[in-house]
């Protein structure tokens, strides 16, 4: 699997090649339209760095992996947008590209947000609304593929993916709960910004062991660092919701009993509802990904852990809604059926939380299947899930 670090390295090489070869014709001629990733000049720049790819083959073979041509397109688009300081990120209609590309655009955007946080600049936070609007549009439709991408293993570059994944899950939660569009938009923008300060402590967070108390105390400072950065962004940044977004970020590590950080004790009645939602979703996302000192939880096991810690860490009502929305067996859960076949949950049903659709990956003899087959348990009452597996058979 190609790592995000390799992708980002290629992105930097592409940018260098364009400067040397003068391939950015759109900038030179002042054109408004974005250059095509398939345009001949762009391909020459890619070829100069040994990155010519077959896009059709890449899209079929890779999930959640950025094609070199797409990286070039994003870089060119970003440079033009940053110079113009447009209020929103310009994004292509969903119908014109696949979900993998959109997911990777989210990763690159989060990376830029964190770079600007380090540099104390504020270009991308003024463009974030456009990206979030497209995310909401995608999640308002069939979005199983995007939810599955949130389980991509990104151990070395986890911080970018954690932000993107949490935004996906949080937006989906509010959409299913039928909140007002303005609330969904503001909450999701807040999620994209909630962990910016963590980049200050990434070396500590990546230690190959559990953290010592002094290290964890340092990491706790990321919340206040993030808030200080957002307060300095100016009054014209989301003027009607900025204070609420800051409150959500301030409380997203506050437990339902009032404990947590950065404040050691908070009046329970003062905990923002959206902060309670983010507390649950942020934890679920973290559980379902590996850390240097532990393996990832399966989605189903993570749900069990959330339920176990209700009333002390997590709001019971939020937990119930989370399970109602994402199922007892969330998308990506590996399960064994009573036929002894093994598969991955690919679709869930709100009204039938224990009977999802399962893509069969291994047959009853534990052999990998060659053709894609989906069993919809909602319409096959004789079949059922008998076991949740932590990983696929070898």
N, C-alpha and C positions, 0 to 999 in steps of 0.2 A: 504494500500500500504506500502511495506517495504521501509523504508527510507535508503538513502545511508549511514547515520551515523551508522545504525544498521549493514549494510553490512560490513562496515569497522571495526566495533567492532568485528564481527565474524572473519574477516580476521586476526585480531591480536590474537584472541583466538586460531585460527588454528595454527598460527605460534608458539605460546607458547606450544600447545599440541605436535607439532612435535618435539620441543626441548626436552620435557620431555619424550616422548615415543620413540624417535629415529626413526621416521618414514621416514625420508628422505633418502631412500635407494640409490637413484640415486647419492646423494652427497657422501655417504659413500664409494660407489664402484667406483666413478669417471666415471660414465656412461655419455655419451653425450646426449642420448635421454631423453626427458622430461617424468616424470611419468604420467601414466594415471589417470584422476580424478576418475576412477571407480576401481582403484586398491585396493585390500583388506586392505593393511596396511593403505592407506589414509582414507578408510572408517572407520577403527578403530579409527583413530585420530579424525575424525568428530564425531563419536559416543561418544567419551569421552567427547565432549563438547555439546552433545545433538543436533547435527546438521546433522544427517543422513536424507537425502531427497530422494524423488523419482524424479530423473532428468527428466524423460519424462513428469510427471505431472507438475513439476515446469515450464518447457519450454512451456507447453501448456497454463498454467494459468497465467504466469507472463510476462509482457512486461517491458523491461528495468530494470529488477531486477536480481541481481547476485545470482546464486546458490552457496551454500556453497562449493560444490566440485570444482566449477570453481575458487572460491576465493583461495582454497588450491593450485590448479594448478598454478595460476598466481603467488602466493607467492613463491612457490618452483622455478618456472622459473625465477622470478626476482632475488632471492638470488643467484642462480647459475650465472646468467648473470652479476650481479653487481660484483661478485668476479672475474669473468673472464675479466670484462671490455670489453666486445665485442663491436664493433663499432655500431651495429644495434640491435634493439629489435628483438628477434626471435619470429615470429608469425606463427600460423598455417595457411595453405591455407584456403581461404574463404569457399571453398566447404565443409570443414571438420567441420564447426561449424556454428551456426546461428548468425544473425545480433545482437540479444540481447547480446550475449556473447562478440562480438566485441565492441559494444558500452560500455559495462561495463569495458572492458579492457582499453578503452580510459579514462574513469573516474578515474580508479586506477592509470593509468600512469600520468595523470595531477596532481593527489594528490601527487605522488612521486616527480614530478618536483617541486612542491611548497614546499615540505619538504626539498628538496635539496637546493632550493633557500634560505630558512631560515637558513640552515646549512652551506651555502656558499660552497657546493660541486657541482660537475658537471658530475655526472655519467650518468644521464638519457638524458641530452641534446645531448650526443654523440650516443644515441640509438634511437633518435626520428625519424630518417629517415626511419627506417624499418616500424614503425607504420604508418607513413604518406603515404608511398608507398602502403600499403595495403588499406588504406582509399581511395586513388585515384583509385585503382583497383575496389573497391566496387562501388564507385560513377560513374565509367565509364559504369556500367551496370545498370540494374533496381535497383533503390535504394529507392523506396517509403517507405519501412519499416524503413529504417535508418532516412529518413527525418521526419517521423512521431515521431520517438523517440526524436527528438530535441525539441519536445513540452512537454516532460515529466515535470511535476511539481516537482521542487527540491528546495523548499523555504529555507530549513535549510542548504543545501549543494550546494547552487546555483553556487558558484564560479567555482567549478570543472566542472559542467555541462555546464556553460556558455562558458568556453573555448572549450570544446569538440564540443558543438553545433555550435559555430561560425566557428570552423575549418571545420565542415561538410558543412555548407552553403557556406563558402568562397571557398573551393575546388570545390564544385559543380558549382559555378558561373564561375570560370575560365575554368573548363572542358567544360561547355556549350558554352563558348565564344571562345573555341578552341585555348587557349594559349599553348605555348610550354610546354612540360612536365617539363622541368627544372624550368620554371617560376611557374608552379602550385606547384611543390615540395617546392621551396623556400618560396613562399607565405604562404602555409599551415603550414610549420614549424614555420614561423613567428607568425601565429595566435596562435599556441600552446604555444608560449612564451610571447605573448603580454601583458598578465595581471598577470605575476608572482608577481610583486610588490604589487598587491592588497591584498595579504595575510597579509601584514603588517598593513592593515587598515580594516580588515574584521569586527572587532567589531564595528567600526564606520559605515561601510556600512550596517550592520544588525540592525541599530537602527529602532524601530517601528514607525518611523515618517520621515518626510522630513528633510534633513540635514540642519544644520545651516551653515552660510557662512564659519566660521572657520573650521568646520568639512569637508566641501567640499574642502576647500583649502588644508587640510591635504591629502585628498584622491588624489588630483591632483598630489601629489608627487610620486604616484605609477609608473608613466611613466618613470621618471628619475631613480628611484630605479631599475626598470627592466633593463634599458639600462646599468647602471653601472655594474649590475651583468653579463650581456652578454659580455660586453667589457672585463671583468676579466676572461672570460672563456678560453682565449688563442687564438692565431692566427690560430690554426689548426681546430677550430670549423667553419665549412662552410666558408673556406677562400675566396672563389670566390663570396659569396653572403652575407657575414656577415654585411658589411656596409649598404647594401640595406635593409636587414631585420631590422636593427636598425633604419634606416630612416623611414620605414613603421610604426614601433612601436612608434617612436617619434611623428609621425603625425596622428596617428589614432584617436585622439580627436580634430583634426583640422577641422574646418568647411570649406565649399567650398568658403566662402567669406574671408577666412584667419584668422578668429577669432577662439577662443578655447583655448586649453592649451596643453602642458606646456608653449608654447610661446603664448603671447596674440595677436600677429599679425604676420602673415606669408604672404609673397608674394604669391599670388594665383598661379602664374606660377611655383612656386617651390614645390607645393604639389604633392607628388608621386601618380601616378595613382592607385597603389595597396593600398595606404593609403586611397584614396577616396572610393575604394571598401570596405575596412575594416570598414570605418566610417559608411557606410550604413548597412552592415551586422551585425556589432556589435550592432548597435542601434535596428535593427529589432529583433534580438535575445533577447535583453533586454526587449523590449516592450512586447513580447509574453510570458513572464514569470512574475509571481507575485512578487511584492516587499512587504516588511512588511507594507508599507503604501499605497499600491494600488493593485488592482487586475490586472491580466494579460490582455493584449489586445488580441482580436482574431487575427489570422493571417491576415485576410482581413482588419480589422481596422488598424493594424500596417502598412500595405501597404498604406492605405489612409493617415496615419500620415506622413509617409516618403514623399509621394507626396506633402502634404501640406507644408512641410518645405524645399522643393527643392529651389535651388538658394541661400538660406541663410545657411543651414546646410549641405545639400547633393547635390552632383553633379547630374544634371538633366540627363545626358547621362547614368550614373550608375543606377539611379532610373528606367529609361526606360528599361534597360537591365535586371535589377532585376525582374521587372514585367513580362518581356518577358520570363524569365527563370522559375520563381516560380509561375507565374500566378496571375490574379486578385484575385483568390481564392486559396491561397497556400495550400499545403497538410496539413491536420489537421483542416481546416476551417469547422465550423459547419454551415450547411445551411438547409433551408426549401425549398422543391420543390413545384411546382404548384399542385402536388397531395396531398399536406399537410403532406407528409412524411418528416422526419428529418433525416439527416445523416451527415457523415464526409467525406470531400474530401480526396480521397486516391490515386488519380493519376491526373496529369495535362498534358495538351498538349500545346506545344509551339505555334502551329499554331491556336489553338482554346482556348484562355485564359479564356473565359467565359463559357466553356462547359467541365468541368472536369468529372472524374468518381467519383461517390459518393457511399459510403457504407451506406446502409439504417440501421438506428439504432432504429427508432420509426416509427410506421405506422401512417396512417391518423387519427386514433383514439387516438393518443398519447400513444400507448402501445408499450413497448419494444419488438422488434422482436426476435424470438427465433432462426432463421436460417440466416446465413450470405447471404446477397444479395447485389450485386453491380449494380448500374444503371450507364451506360456509356452515359452521355449526348451528347457525340460526335456522337453517332449512334442512338439517340432517339430524333429527332427534336421536337416532341410534348411536351417533358418535359423540364423544365427549373428551374433555381434557382430564387426564388422570395424574399428571405430574408436571411441575414446573422445573425446568433444567437451568442450571447456572451457565452452561455453555453447550455448544453443539458437540455431537459425537465426533470422535477422531477416527 
